[in-house]
Amino acid sequence: MSSVRLRILQEAVVRLNDSRPPEIPEFKLMDALPTPDDDHPACVIYPGKEGVEPASNRASPLSQRTLRAICEVRVAGDNPIVTADSILVWITSKLNGVRLSTVADPRLSQEILEKDITWKIAQRNKPFMAVFVELEIPYTTKSSDQELVS
């Protein structure tokens, strides 16, 4: 079994790839950062930072976790901002305000919130842009076992 965190990220990838139009690249769970030399556009999702607190009181067997997941979009070529912007619109339409239902008890799941977007541009052998969308994903696990919701 995998952690609830990993299952959340896997479900986010499934949602991002569901009914994806051809101009939107496939999203993947990150195993390596896309580089300027890779095929572009490239889109990955990975865990950023995570906060952990007792769910209600110190005696509670549950922990309330807040995952800050990063959707990273890398685009190269002519007019990368237009391509990146259309991918960001897709990310928002597929994840912002959505409850991930297959990984957690519906009573414990909360909606995903888009928190920040950071744009970075570089000039290499062609224009290159990286955009980072930070998503806040609250969820609950058993305090002693991150593979269990409750």
Secondary structure, DSSP 8 states (H G I E B T S, - for coil): ---HHHHHHHHHHHHHHTT--TTS--EEE-SS---TTS-SSEEEEEEEEEEEEESSSTT-SEEEEEEEEEEEEEEESSSHHHHHHHHHHHHHHHHTT-B--SSS-TTT--B-EEEEEEEEEEESSSEEEEEEEEEEEEEEEETTBTT---
